Amino acid sequence: MQSSMASPALTSVDDHLHLTALLRARAAADASAPFAEVKDGSGAWAPVSLGEFEQRVRAVAKGLIASGVAAGDRVGVMGDTSLEWSVMDFAVLAAGGVTVPIYPSSSAHQCAWIIEDAGLAFVAAQSAEQQGMLSGLEHAPAVLALTPEGLDEVATTGTDVADEVLDARTADVVLGDLASIIYTSGTTGRPKGAMLTHGNLVSHVANIELDPDFGVFVQGQTRVLLFLPLAHVFARLAMVLALSSGAVIGYSPSHKTLAADLASFRPTWIPLVPRVLETIYNRADAAQTGIKKKIFRWSAWVARKVSMAEETGGHGIVLKAQYAIADALVLKKIRHLLGGQLGYVLAGGAKLTPQVGHFFRGLGVTVMQGYGLTETTAAHMGTPASGQIMGTVGHPIAGCEVKLADDGEILVRGVNVFAGYWNAPEATAAAVQDGWFATGDLGEISDGALTITGRKKEILVLSSGKNIQPAVLEDSIRSHPAIQDSVVIGDGRHFVSAVVTLDSAMLPGWLAAHHLPEMSLEQASTHDRVRELIGRAIAAANEHVSRAEAIREFRILPREFTEVREEVTASLKVRRAAVMEHFADVIESIYAPAGGAAPAARS
């Protein structure tokens, strides 16, 4: 079994090709080329050229300088995915500043910490609610409006700033200089600010473009729909990659409009978290009834069989015939709903369920599962466009290396690895040794591909001394269409248990499909038939582990986990400690001597 993998860098970038210089070079090469398309008042997509974008960036950058932003100052950006977010990001950089993204869903407490730790004097915020919250903080920064009108106002203040003054702000910037501080959404403790340099982004995208295994999705005339918050490093990398490669960006600001935006913008590639793919599949399934549901599920089964056959040597004549029927009845309709020309989905941020991955690949959409963290400027590893092994995260992207420590922890090094944590030299020293960043994730390397097996700090130790890795069970449970999330419990206990939350958006359709009446999350959590059906998902998860590791008891919680209660991060990772604290009484009821409901059976 392998213990390391490396992919040599395929290019080196000029030290002065920082992000502002990259934008300048792209606009100079062809100012009329499209940078993005945005929806106008009628809902149609209107083009924004590279020249228009750069001019807007320069005007706002001058306004920031006139407002008092000095070289090296950190400026916060808080808002949904939008053209204005991109303009402000590049304007901050053009003014010689450092962009500090803030998730639009962040609480006042979270914002206050970032403002204090990063020393933010200015924050651009989108909504009136966000602006009011920031203005009401004890150490309130100057708040700018992240709207078209707000940017106009900022630009107006900078009309007297000369071009020479603006250009001087980035004249000495090099790749090693700080471009952004992105606060990790951390499942434990206060978020830490990961310092990303210009080189982390520019060198990384340059190598991605040239990598024959990964860069195929940005070759030619491509279109990318940005849906993830631009505060997420994955979306930020995609934006820079689009600029560098010439892809046209479409901005989808809300999950409520994603389906319509996919159909109308017609992307060729899109970065997503796996949960979105699971939701698309589950909602397509839930929308069917009667014979149509049977046809859909048969067609989905055929799509998965076709995908699996790609890994085992090809399709037989029977499978090809089945696929032709499934495609005519179901699959081509789903491709149409996705825009009709979606060729690649980049999935990262969590584990992709192989069953869902096989469905989309069988549909004709190549799902490239990636692995990375904020500290690695998003993707460090990825499954190649061809020759994928579903369930793995592939091998290193060009310019990246990976190796396993003696305990199985994944260590990474490369052009994309961050410069350290802001204001936290001890945390940096603990995480980075000899250029290798310790991810905290556990993995295995086999057949030239990395598989993520869990989190180092989330290993549960039963009272018997048995070690349990909860990720295997939790990933399986989460794939159920009615389940939002799950937390496996057992540290210091004599058996393994779990708590699960139901998905409020999927629950009505799921109840109807099982001939159950409408009910609230709270009502469903105690309903005998619901518990029986969810118990089947628990039993299915148990098939992935030994009997000693299997879940013996579970509870359905009366509400979803929320970011407001700090039970999940902005990127939807569960904060285990918060869940354990908030539902301590439920958990104790599981282990009470009298027991509870019957344990989940294993089939």
C-alpha positions, 0 to 999 in steps of 0.5 A: 500500500502506498504512503505518498503521491506527488504531481510535479508542477507543470508551470511556474508563474511570473512573480509579479502576476498577482491577482490584479495583474492577472485581471489587467492582463486578461482585459488587455488581451481582449477587453470585449471578451465576456467575464460574466453574465448577470440577470437583468430585470426581466430575468435574462442573462446580460453579458459583462465584458472583461473591460467593463469589469476591470473598469468597475474594479478600478473605479471602486478601488479608487473609492476605497483609497479615497475612503481611507483604505491603506495598503495592507489594510484588511477589508471584509466582504459579506454577501451572497454570490454576485457580480458585486462581490467579485468587484469588491474582492478585486477592488480591495486587491487593486487598492493594495488591501487584503480581502476577508470574506465573511459568510452571509449567514454569519451571526453577530458573534462570529462577525465580531470575532473576525472584525476584531481578529483581522482588524477590519476597519471596513466591511462591505455588506449586502443586505440592510439586515447585515449592514445594521448588525455590523453597525451595531457591534461594539467595535463597529467598522465602517460599513459599505453597501455591497449593492450596485448603488453602494458600489456607485457611491464608493466609486464616486468618492474616488473620482479625484484619485489618479490612475498613477496613485492606484497603480502604485498600490500594486506596483511592488506586489508579488506572488508571496504577498497576502491576498486574503484571510479566510476564516475556517468555519471550524467545527471546534473552537474559534475560527482561525484565519487562513492566510492565502497569498496571491501565488496560492490562487494564481499558481494553483489555477495555472497548474489546474489548467495545464493538468491533463487529468483535471484541466479538461473542464476549462478547455475551450468555451466554457461556462461556470455557474457559481452557486456556493457563497464566494466566502467559501474558498472553493467558490473563490478558486472557481472564480479565479480559475474562470478569469484565468481560463476565460470561462464565463461566470454566471452568478446564482445567489440562492438555492431557491433559484438554482434549478431555474438558473441551471436551466437558463444559464446552461453551464458546462461546469459547476462547483458544488458540495455533494449535498446539492447533488444528493438533493437534486437526485432525491427531489427528482425521485420524490417528484415521481409517483406510481409507475413513473417512480418505478420507471425513474428508479429503474432508469437510475439503476441503469445509469449507475450500472453504466457508470460502474461498468466504466470501472470494470471493463465496459458495457455489454449489449444488454446494458447498452439497450437498457441505457437507450431506453432509460435515456429516452424515458428519464435521463435526457429529461434530467440533463435538460433540467440541468441546462443540457450542456453540463459536462462536469461537476466539481464536488468538494467540501464533504464526501460524495456518496458513491451511489449518487456519483454513479448516477450522475456519471451514468447520466453523462455528467463527469463528477470530479470529486475533490479533496482540500481545505481552506488551508490548501486553497480548496482542491489539493486532490481530485479524481481525474476526468477519466479513469475515476474510482468512485468513492476516492478523491483521486490523486494530487493536482499538478504542483501538489503532494500528499503523504500519510503520517504513521497514524494515517493522518493526511499531510499535504504540500504544494503551491496551494498550501497557505502561508499560516494562520493570522495572528496565531503563530503557535497554531501555524507551528503545530499544523505545519512541519517542514512545509507539510500541512497536517490536515487532521483527516485520516486516509488510505492510499491504494491503486494510486488514489486517496480515500478519506476514512475520517477525522483524526479528532473524531475517533470515538473510543468505547468504554471497551477500548474499541475505536470507532470512526463515525464518518463511515456511519454518518455518511451512509445515514446522510444519504437518506432522502429524508435525513438532513444530518446525523451524529454518531455517539459512543465516546466512553460509552458501552455501545454506539448510538446516533441522533438524526435530524430530518430534512424539512424541505424533503419531509413532506414529499417523503411522508406522502410517498410512504402514505403518511399524513403531513406532520411537523419535524417535531411530530415526525420525530416521535411517530412510530412509522417514521421511526421504523422507516428511519431505522432501515437507514440506520440498519443499512449504515450498520452493514458497512461496519462490524457488529461491535461498531454498529449503531444499537440505538438512535433518536430522531431529533425534533428540529434541524441543526442550525448555524444560528445555534452554532450546531453547523458551520457555514459550510454545513459541517456539524459541530459535534460538541455543540450537538452533544451539549444541546441534546444532552438530555436526548443522548442520556435517555439513550444510555439510561438503564431503562433503555428506550425504543428498540434498537435498530435491527441489522438485516 
